[in-house]
Every structure is written in C-alpha cells, then in structure tokens.
Amino acid sequence: MEICLKWEASADQARQGNFTEAQARKVVSDIAQRSGLGAIEFVTTKRFLMDWIAGKEATKAKGTTVRYRYVVEKFNEFLGNRATTNLGNVRPSDISAFRDQQVKAGKSNGTANMVIKTLRIPFNIARRQGLILSNPADAVDLLPADRQSRTTFSRKQIADLMEKADAEWKGMILLGVCHGLRLGDAVRLTWENINAERRSLILRP
C-alpha cells in the first residue's frame, strides 16, 4: 500500500509537470530496495563516457585515445545539460544530429563517420553491462564515402613548403618530389640506400 501511494503521488506530480528525472530515479530505486534488489545505480552520460575514456587512456595508444577523448568531449558539449542526465536518455537522433553538426562544421563524411564508430564502442559496453537496453549509435547510418580527387603539388606550392620547412623536413619534401617516395619510406632511408659514386638512391620497399 505504501508503495502504491508513492506511485500515486508521483503520478500526480507528473500530471502537474513537477516530476523530475531525479525523482523518478528515486522512486524506482526505492522499489528495487524494498524488493530486496538493492539500490539501482543510474549513470549519467557524461560520467560514463569520461570514465570510459579514462580507462582507454590506460590501455590504448596515445594517438587513439586523443581521438576518442576529442569525440567524447565534443559529444558531451553538444548534449549540453542533457549530458548530466541518465545515459539511457541518449537517442539515435542525438547521435545523428551530432554527426550532422560535424559535417556542417566543415568535417568530411569520413571524419563524421568516425565519430559514430567511436561512440558505438562505449554505448555497446553500456548495453552489455545492462545500463541501457540498446545502443543508440548502432541505429545511425554512416554517411556515403567522400569522393576525393588528388593532384600533384605545383612548383609554387613546393616552394612555399620549402620556405616554411626546417632542414629535416626539406629533405623529406625533396625526397618526395624528386623520387616519389612515401613519407614512411623516406624516413627509413639510411646511408646504405645512397650510392654516392653513381649519384643514385636505391630503395626496395
């Protein structure tokens, strides 16, 4: 009877528009405790995502976690005050709107898609932990791949690069321009690759 009276009081508050999410959490948690299940832990979106990224920083390469942290912080910023509400309140429409915002800000479709792929990871963990019923990011489609056309640098662009580069980067630029080397191949060159007598460079990728 006591539980039913609380439900009725909560329903009255909801009809009057005075029933907050915090009150709803308390009612559900009280029911669980009275049923012997213990208090239910409600996790906010911001807290869960920041805890997830903190755990990743301890196990993943720095470059990966920097990208993850950028996405998480920007998503929390996008949600605003809603980031401090229950994780289950995040909807697929939130994810797609965040994706579209990235494109409007000048990001490529590939970068916007990486945002979705990144968010799918923590939300999938939350689903497996039983904190949410489904992964909202899974319901968002990826954007079509960008169509890119690449051309070689002009002599003017090369000259501009050489003007700004330090001595080491000038060498990298010239190796790319004159020999067509990829950056990775250029940085792995040793004196064994150089034949001073023949004035040639020998590389076996």
N, C-alpha and C positions, 0 to 999 in steps of 0.2 A: 504494500500500500504506500509505504514511504517513497519507494522508487517511482511508482505511478504518479504520485503527487508532484514529484520533482519534474517528471516528464511533462505533466500538465502545465506547470509553472513555466517551464522552458518554452513550451509551445505558445503560451500566452505572450511571452516576451518576443518570440519570433514574429507573431502576427502583428505586434506593435512596432516591429522594426528595431527592437532593442537587444536582439540576441546576437552576441558577437561570436566569432570563431573560438576565442579563448574560453567562453562559457560553454560552448558545445564540446570542446575538448574535455573540460572538467566533468561534464555530465557523463560522457562516455567512459572516462577514466574511473569515475565513482562506481558506475555499473560493473565494470570489469573487476574492481576491487571487491565489491560485495559478492561477486560470483566466484571469488577465490582465484582469479587470474592474475591479480596484482595490477598495479597502475600501468596504464598504457603510455608509452613514450611517443610523443608527437615531435617530429623533427622538422625544422624549418628548411626551406630550400637553400638559403644562404649558408646555414650551418653545415648541412650535409655536403654541399658542393665544396666548401672550403676545407672540411675535414678530409674529403676525398683527395683533393689536390695536395694537401699536406702529406698524406700517405704516399702519393705518387712521387713526390719530391725526394722521398727517402729511398725509393727503389728504381726510379727511371732515370734515363739520361737527362742532363740539364736542358738540352735543346727541346726535348719532348715536353718536359714539364713547364717550360716557359710558354710554349704554345698553349698547353692545357690551361695554365693559370690565366692567360690573356682571355681565353674564351669564357672561363668561369666568371671572372671579374666583370667582363662586359655583359654577360647574361644577367648577373645579379643587378648590375647598374640599369639594364634595360627593364627589369621587373619592377624596380623602384621599391616602394613599401611592401609590395606583394612578395618580395624575396624573404621577408621575415614571417611569412605565413607558412602553413603546413606544406610540406613537399608534395603532397597529393593534389594540391590546388593547381599545379602546373599542367596546362593543357597543350595538345598539339598545336593549337592556334598560337600559343605563346612562342613555341619553337619556330614555327613558320614565319611569324611576324619578325622575330629576331633575325632569322635568315634573310628576309627581305630587306631589313634595315641595313644589313651588311652590304648588300648589293647597291642600295641607294647611296651608301657612303663611298661608293667607288670601288668596292672589292669585286674581284672576279667571281664567276659562278663556282669555280673550283675552290676558292677560299671560303665562300659561303657554305658549300657542301661540307668542307672540313669542320665547320662549326657544328653542323648537325651530327656528323660522325663522332665528334668529340663528346657532345652532350649525351649521345646514346650510351656511352660507357658507364658514367656514374648512375644514370637513371636505370640502366639494366641491373646494376649492382643493388640499387634500392629495391627493385622489383623482386630480385632473388632473396633479399632479406625480409620481404614481406611488408616493407614500408609503404609501397604503392601497389596497386593492382595491375597496372600496365605501364609500359614505357612510352611516354608521350612523344619522344623523339623518333620512335620506330614508325609512327603514323605519319611522319612528314616525308614527302618525296624529295629526292635530290633534284637539283636544277640540271638542265642539259649542259654538257661539257662546253666550255668556251671554244670557239673556233679561232685559232691564232695563226697568223702568218708571220714568219720571221725573215728578215733580210739582213744582209751583212752591214757592218758599220761603214759609214762613209769615211773618207780621209779626214774630213773636218771633225767628225766625232772621235776618231782615233787620236787626232792631235789634241782635242780637248781632254781626253782621258790621260794622255801622256803629260799634259801640263799640270794636272792635279795629283798624279800618282807619285809615290815615293820610289826610291831606287829599286826595291824588290818588286813592286807591282809593275814598274816599267818593263822589267824583264819578263814578267808573266804576260803582259799585254803584247809585247813584241813576239813572244813565242806563239801566241795565239794567232796574231796577224800574219806572221811570215811563214809559220809551219802548220797552221791549222790544228794545233794541239788543244785538247780539252784541258780545263784548269787542273783537274786531278792528275793528268799525265804530266803537265808542266811542272807541278810542284814536286813530283817524284823523280825528276831528272837528276842524274849525278854526272860527274866528270867522265865516267865510263861511257856515257852516251855521246860525248863530244869527240870528234876526230879533228884535231887542230890542223893536221897536215892536209887533209882533204877538205878542210873547212866545211864539214858536214855534221849533221845531227842524225843519229841512228836510234830509233825507238821501236821496240817490239811490244805493243800493248799486251 
